[in-house]
Amino acid sequence: MSERMINSAWRLVLIGVMFVLGCAGMFQLYQGLLNVLAGHWQMGVIPITGGVVMGFAVYWLASHRGELVDV
């Protein structure tokens, strides 16, 4: 019983981390795109880079989710 609860909690934490990283990455990309469109391309490079890195992190977590959680 407790093992099932721990497994469910770990799944919830993992999905929560992917959700938060995904939302933060999309926000960063949007912020960087607005900076680039406003003509401040130097200020837009860092948020775009951060958003892309967060996107790759979410992709990696999603692709290895089965290995991180015992199915």
N, C-alpha and C positions, 0 to 999 in steps of 0.2 A: 504494500500500500504506500509506504513512504517513498519507495523507489519510483513508483509511478508519479507521485507528486513532485519529486525532485526532477524527474525527466520532463514533466510538463512545465515546470518553472524554468528549466534551462531552455526549452524551446521558446517560451515566452520572452525570455531575456534576449535570445538570439534574434528573434523576429523584431523585437523592439529596437535593438541596435541597428539592424538593417533599415528599419523604418526611419529612425532618427538620422542616420547617415545619408539615406536617400533624400530626405527632405532638406537637410543642410546642404547637400551637394547641389540640388536643384536651385536653392536660394542663392548659393554662391555663383553658379553659372548665370542666373538671371541678373544678379547684381553686376557681374563682370560684363555681360552683354550690354546692359544699360550704360555702363561707363564707356565702353567702346563706341556705342552709338552716339553718345554725347560728345565724343571727340577726346576723351581722356583715356587713350588706349594704354598709357603706362599704368594707370590705376586699375585698369580692367584685366591686366594679365594675371595678377596674383589671385583674384577670386576665381577666374576661369581655371587656372591651374589647380587650385584647391578643390573646385567642383569636380574636375576630371579625376583627381586622385580619389576623392570620396566615391565617385561612381565606380571606379575600378575596385575599391574596397568592398562595396556592396555586391558587385558582380562576383568577386572572389568568395565572399561569405555565402552568397546564394548558391554558387556552384559546388561548394564543399559542405553545404549544410548537412547532407546525409552522413558525412564523415565526422562532423562535429557533434552530432546527436545520434545516440544509439537508437536505431530504428527497430 
